[in-house]
Amino acid sequence: MRIGLIAPALDLNAVGKGERLFMLPPLTFPVLAALTPPDISVEIVEERVRPVPFDAGYDLVGITFVTAFAPRAYQIADEYRRRGVTVVLGGPHASVLPEEAGTHADAVVVGEAEDLWAGLLEDFRQGRLRKVYKAPGLADLSKFPKPRMDLIPKEFMFRNATLASKGCPFHCDFCFVNMINQYHQRFRPIPDVVRDIEAMGGTAFERKHFIFWDDNFVGNVPYAKRLCRELAPLGKKWAVAASVTVAQDDELLDLMQKAGCIALFIGMESINSGSLPGAGKRQNTVAKYQEMIGKLHDHGIALTGAFVFGFDEDDATVFDRTLDFVNKAALDCMTTAIMTPLPGTPSGDRMRRDGRVFDRDWGHYDYFHVVYRPRLMTPEELYRGFLGFNRDFFSFGSALQRLGHSRTQLLLTILANLGYHKFHSRMFREYEQGLRGVALPAQAG
């Protein structure tokens, strides 16, 4: 029996070798592969780097996806089913809209698949596959298997990844990930985490570095401190996502530095303090952002801040004000997104009830399209402001100013900024060609 586990691509243009440095290995399929009986052959397919092998002879195909990938996931699923292959769909979007996903699949997994996967495979073997498999609850992380990272396609230049926890204690109302985790954080036993990290191999660089896929490394501070004390003797370097609360505990920062943390990804979201409460970001205080960045730099930790544009309290001045702040604050790097009303999230459901969503093409829910009517800008103003901000932030002048003042993990941050510069240059070209942007209400279907 052969299984293909397929991750669809949002962009079907091939990922070049220069871009592969920035690709991080996902854990979902390596975990499912680890939970698959040994007599079943498993192949992981990443469409970002390889074409989907429709003629591979799979008996069953599993596809997981978020909302923006839904159209492509459905195309792949439909083609496999046309060829007589059984298809199982799962992931956040399928969990929120199982009836929609079910029109393209033989079975849909709702919720986390860890506790369902073995039973689903046995049902398939016995010819009794059900239409919907609903997880009874959240998976017990004390039973988290060792992921089959050996199955990650060789095109990934970096493969060492693990997690210590899932979920986050905060209630950001636009967050898809934590909604799936039921706004609850779970933790793995620390000895299991350390064991997996000690066993990581690969190139000399990989043996020295890894990433955590945690949603919030500091959601439970005592746990984070205990883990850092165990990681310190390993002498490795790592990066992880955290919340702004990381800067509230100097002992925690000291321990993270000693344990090898070199980079954090933090949802700062906005420098507009009026936007944060309505987004459920009550833990964020704009007045303390500068202090947080300084503390991280003092501990040798580079910061990538995540920002969202288009909150209800944002007007067209938010772009220039944000650029001025992040340049003066020497923010090392950032990810930017347009507010996106994802199905199943409180903000997304609220916007739909209010009749503000005008574009229901899931492929546009990629954080780079405007699919709703902002309150204090037009859709076109939001998108043009977003484009202009990214052009200016990832310009060489901005990078020189910011990184010249920060000088934290300089090689890492230079590479990150160059990678984002390349991505956004491509986004500008696609906007000019009409491939990205904003479908105005009169145009949206």
C-alpha positions in Angstrom: 0.0 0.0 0.0 1.3 3.5 -1.0 0.3 6.8 0.5 1.1 10.3 -0.8 1.0 13.1 1.6 0.8 16.3 -0.4 1.3 19.9 0.5 -0.1 22.1 -2.3 1.6 25.3 -3.4 0.0 28.7 -3.4 2.2 29.8 -6.3 3.0 27.2 -9.0 6.2 29.0 -10.1 9.1 26.8 -9.1 11.0 27.8 -6.0 14.6 28.7 -7.0 17.7 27.5 -5.2 18.3 30.9 -3.8 14.9 30.9 -2.2 15.2 27.4 -0.6 17.4 28.8 2.1 14.3 30.4 3.6 12.0 27.3 3.4 11.4 25.7 6.7 10.4 22.0 7.1 6.8 21.5 8.2 6.0 18.9 10.8 2.4 17.8 10.0 3.3 15.2 7.4 6.4 13.9 9.1 4.3 13.3 12.2 1.6 11.5 10.3 4.3 9.4 8.6 5.6 8.4 12.0 2.1 7.3 13.0 1.7 5.2 9.8 2.1 1.4 10.1 5.6 0.3 8.9 4.1 -1.9 6.1 2.7 1.2 4.4 5.0 3.1 2.0 4.8 6.9 2.6 5.9 9.7 0.3 5.8 13.4 1.2 5.3 15.8 -1.7 5.9 19.5 -1.5 4.5 21.2 -4.6 6.7 24.2 -3.9 9.7 22.2 -5.1 8.3 19.3 -7.1 5.3 18.7 -9.4 2.5 16.7 -8.0 3.0 13.1 -9.2 -0.5 12.2 -10.4 0.8 8.9 -11.9 2.7 7.7 -8.8 0.3 4.8 -8.2 -0.8 5.9 -4.7 -3.6 4.0 -3.1 -4.5 6.9 -0.9 -3.6 10.6 -0.9 -3.7 13.0 2.1 -3.8 16.8 1.6 -3.6 19.4 4.3 -4.1 23.1 3.7 -5.1 26.5 5.1 -7.7 28.7 3.4 -5.5 30.4 0.7 -4.5 26.9 -0.5 -8.0 25.6 -0.8 -8.5 26.1 -4.5 -5.3 24.3 -5.4 -5.9 21.6 -2.9 -9.3 20.9 -4.4 -7.8 20.8 -7.9 -5.3 18.2 -6.8 -8.0 16.2 -4.9 -10.4 16.2 -7.9 -7.7 15.0 -10.3 -6.6 12.1 -8.0 -10.3 11.1 -7.5 -10.8 11.2 -11.3 -8.0 8.7 -11.6 -9.6 6.4 -9.0 -7.4 7.4 -6.0 -8.9 7.8 -2.6 -8.4 11.3 -1.2 -8.4 12.5 2.5 -8.5 16.2 3.2 -7.6 17.9 6.5 -6.0 20.9 8.0 -7.4 24.2 9.3 -9.7 25.0 6.4 -11.2 21.6 6.1 -11.7 21.5 9.8 -13.7 24.8 9.7 -15.6 24.0 6.4 -15.9 20.1 6.3 -19.0 20.1 4.1 -17.2 22.2 1.5 -14.1 20.1 1.7 -16.2 16.9 1.5 -17.3 17.7 -2.0 -13.7 17.1 -3.1 -12.8 14.2 -0.9 -13.6 10.7 0.1 -13.0 11.6 3.7 -12.4 14.7 5.7 -10.5 15.0 9.0 -11.8 17.6 11.4 -9.3 18.7 14.0 -5.9 17.2 14.7 -5.3 13.9 12.9 -2.9 12.3 15.4 -5.5 10.3 17.3 -7.4 9.4 14.1 -4.8 8.5 11.6 -4.2 4.8 12.4 -8.0 4.1 12.6 -8.6 5.9 9.3 -5.9 3.8 7.6 -7.4 0.6 9.0 -10.9 1.7 7.8 -9.5 2.3 4.4 -7.9 -1.2 4.3 -11.1 -2.8 5.3 -13.2 -0.8 2.8 -15.2 1.0 5.4 -13.8 4.6 5.1 -16.2 7.1 6.7 -17.0 10.5 5.2 -15.9 12.5 8.2 -13.4 11.8 11.0 -13.8 14.2 13.9 -11.0 14.4 16.5 -12.4 13.6 20.0 -10.2 16.5 21.4 -6.7 17.9 21.3 -3.9 15.4 20.9 -1.9 14.4 24.0 1.6 15.8 23.4 3.1 13.3 25.8 2.5 10.8 22.9 4.0 13.0 20.3 6.1 10.8 18.0 9.5 11.4 16.5 8.7 13.0 13.1 10.0 11.3 10.0 12.1 14.2 8.9 14.0 11.8 6.6 11.0 12.0 4.3 11.2 15.8 3.8 12.1 16.4 0.2 15.8 16.9 -0.4 15.2 20.3 -1.9 14.8 21.7 1.7 18.3 23.0 2.6 17.4 23.0 6.3 15.5 20.1 8.0 15.9 20.4 11.8 12.7 21.3 13.4 10.7 20.3 16.4 8.1 21.6 18.9 7.8 21.8 22.6 4.2 23.0 22.7 1.1 23.7 20.7 -1.3 26.6 21.1 -1.2 29.9 23.0 -3.0 31.2 26.1 -4.1 34.4 24.3 -7.3 35.1 22.4 -6.4 37.1 19.3 -9.6 37.1 17.3 -8.0 37.0 13.9 -5.7 34.0 14.7 -6.5 30.9 12.7 -3.9 28.7 14.5 -5.0 29.3 18.0 -8.7 28.9 17.1 -7.9 25.4 15.9 -6.1 24.8 19.2 -9.2 25.9 21.1 -7.2 28.8 22.7 -5.4 26.3 24.8 -1.7 25.5 25.1 -0.3 22.0 25.6 3.3 21.0 26.4 5.5 18.0 25.7 7.6 16.4 28.4 10.9 18.3 28.5 13.1 15.1 28.3 11.3 14.2 25.1 12.0 17.6 23.5 15.7 17.4 24.5 16.0 13.9 23.2 14.7 14.9 19.8 17.1 17.9 19.6 20.1 15.8 20.6 19.3 13.3 17.8 19.2 16.0 15.1 21.8 15.4 12.3 22.5 16.8 8.9 25.2 19.1 7.7 27.5 20.8 10.2 25.3 23.9 10.0 22.1 21.8 10.7 23.7 20.0 13.6 24.3 23.4 15.2 20.9 25.0 14.4 17.2 24.1 14.7 13.8 25.8 14.9 10.9 25.3 17.2 7.4 25.3 15.5 5.7 26.4 18.8 3.0 29.0 18.5 4.2 30.8 21.7 7.4 29.6 23.4 6.7 31.7 26.5 3.0 30.9 27.0 4.0 29.2 30.2 7.1 30.9 31.6 8.0 28.2 34.3 8.0 25.6 31.5 10.1 27.8 29.2 12.6 28.4 31.9 12.9 24.7 32.7 13.3 23.8 29.0 16.0 26.5 28.5 18.0 25.2 31.4 18.0 21.7 29.8 18.9 23.1 26.3 21.9 25.2 27.5 24.4 22.3 27.7 23.6 21.3 24.1 25.3 24.4 22.7 22.9 24.8 19.8 21.3 27.9 18.2 17.6 28.2 17.6 14.7 30.4 16.7 11.0 30.3 17.8 7.8 32.4 18.0 6.9 34.1 21.2 4.6 36.8 22.5 5.6 40.3 23.6 5.4 39.1 27.2 8.9 37.5 26.7 10.4 40.9 27.6 8.7 41.1 30.9 10.9 38.6 32.6 14.7 39.3 32.6 15.5 35.9 34.0 13.7 34.3 31.1 15.6 36.3 28.6 18.9 35.4 30.3 18.0 31.7 30.2 17.0 31.9 26.5 20.2 33.6 25.6 22.3 30.9 27.5 20.2 28.2 25.8 21.1 29.5 22.3 18.1 31.5 21.2 19.2 33.8 18.4 15.9 34.9 16.8 12.3 35.5 17.8 9.1 35.9 15.8 6.6 38.1 17.7 3.2 39.2 16.7 3.5 43.0 17.3 0.5 43.5 14.9 0.3 47.3 15.0 1.8 50.5 16.2 -1.7 51.9 16.4 -2.6 51.3 20.0 -6.3 51.8 19.2 -6.2 48.7 17.0 -4.9 46.2 19.6 -7.9 45.8 22.0 -10.4 45.1 19.3 -8.0 42.4 17.8 -7.8 40.7 21.2 -4.1 41.8 21.6 -4.5 43.1 25.1 -1.1 41.7 26.1 0.6 44.2 23.6 1.5 47.7 24.6 2.8 49.9 21.9 4.6 52.2 24.4 6.8 49.2 25.4 7.7 48.0 22.0 11.0 50.0 21.9 12.0 48.7 25.3 11.3 45.1 24.2 13.4 45.4 21.0 16.2 46.9 23.0 16.1 44.1 25.6 16.2 41.4 22.9 19.1 43.0 21.2 21.0 43.3 24.5 20.6 39.5 24.7 21.8 38.9 21.2 18.3 38.0 19.9 17.1 39.3 16.6 13.5 40.1 16.2 11.1 39.6 13.3 7.9 41.5 14.1 4.6 40.5 12.5 2.4 43.4 11.5 -1.2 43.5 10.2 -2.6 46.4 8.3 -6.3 47.2 7.9 -7.7 46.9 11.4 -10.9 48.9 11.9 -9.0 51.7 13.7 -6.3 52.0 10.9 -6.5 54.9 8.5 -4.1 55.7 5.6 -1.6 57.3 7.9 -0.8 54.0 9.6 1.8 53.1 6.9 4.1 56.1 7.3 3.7 56.0 11.1 4.7 52.3 11.2 7.7 52.8 8.8 9.0 55.7 11.0 8.7 53.6 14.1 10.3 50.4 12.9 13.2 52.2 11.3 13.9 54.2 14.4 13.5 51.2 16.6 16.0 49.2 14.5 13.6 46.3 14.0 15.6 43.5 12.4 13.0 42.2 10.0 9.2 41.9 9.7 6.4 40.0 8.1 3.5 42.1 6.9 -0.1 41.0 6.2 -3.4 42.6 5.1 -6.1 41.9 7.6 -7.9 38.8 6.3 -11.3 37.6 7.5 -10.6 33.9 7.7 -13.6 31.6 8.1 -14.0 30.4 11.6 -12.2 33.2 13.3 -14.2 35.7 15.4 -13.1 38.7 13.2 -13.9 36.8 10.0 -17.3 35.7 11.1 -18.1 39.3 12.4 -17.1 40.9 9.1 -19.2 38.4 7.1 -22.2 39.1 9.4 -21.8 42.8 8.8 -21.7 42.4 5.0 -18.2 43.8 4.7 -16.6 40.8 2.9 -16.9 41.2 -0.9 -14.5 38.6 -2.2 -15.0 34.9 -1.4 -12.3 33.5 -3.6 -10.3 31.5 -1.1 -7.2 31.9 -3.2 -7.2 35.6 -2.3 -7.1 34.9 1.4 -3.3 34.9 1.3 -2.8 38.1 3.4 -1.7 39.9 0.2 -5.2 40.7 -1.2 -7.9 42.9 0.2 -11.2 41.0 0.4 -13.3 43.2 2.6 -14.2 46.9 3.1 -12.0 48.6 5.7 -13.7 51.1 7.9 -11.3 54.1 7.5 -9.8 53.4 4.1 -11.0 52.2 0.7 -9.9 48.8 -0.3 -7.6 50.3 -2.9 -6.0 52.7 -0.4 -5.3 49.8 1.9 -3.6 47.8 -0.8 -1.6 50.6 -2.3 -0.5 51.6 1.2 0.5 48.0 1.9 2.6 47.8 -1.3 4.3 51.1 -0.6 5.1 50.1 3.0 6.8 46.9 1.9 8.7 48.6 -0.9 10.1 51.1 1.6 10.8 48.8 4.5 12.6 46.2 2.4 14.6 48.8 0.5 18.3 48.7 0.9 18.2 52.2 2.6 15.9 51.0 5.3 17.8 47.8 5.8 21.1 49.7 6.2 19.5 52.1 8.7 17.9 49.4 10.8 20.6 46.7 10.7 23.3 49.3 11.2 21.8 50.3 14.5 20.8 46.8 15.6 23.9 44.7 14.6 22.2 41.7 16.1 22.8 38.3 14.4 23.8 40.4 11.4 24.3 37.7 8.9 21.0 36.1 9.7 19.1 39.3 9.5 20.8 40.4 6.2 19.8 37.1 4.6 16.2 37.4 5.9 15.9 41.0 4.6 17.3 40.0 1.2 14.8 37.1 1.0 11.9 39.3 1.8 13.2 41.9 -0.6 13.2 39.3 -3.4 9.7 38.1 -2.5 8.2 41.6 -2.4 9.9 42.6 -5.6 8.1 39.7 -7.2 4.8 40.7 -5.6 5.1 44.2 -7.1 5.6 42.6 -10.5 2.5 40.4 -10.1 0.5 43.4 -8.9 1.4 45.3 -12.1 0.4 42.3 -14.1 -2.9 42.1 -12.3 -2.1 38.8 -10.6 -2.4 40.2 -7.1 -4.1 43.1 -5.5 -7.7 44.0 -4.6 -10.9 42.8 -6.3 -13.1 45.8 -5.9 -16.7 45.0 -4.8 -18.1 45.4 -8.3 -15.6 43.0 -9.6 -15.8 40.3 -7.0 -17.8 37.2 -7.6 
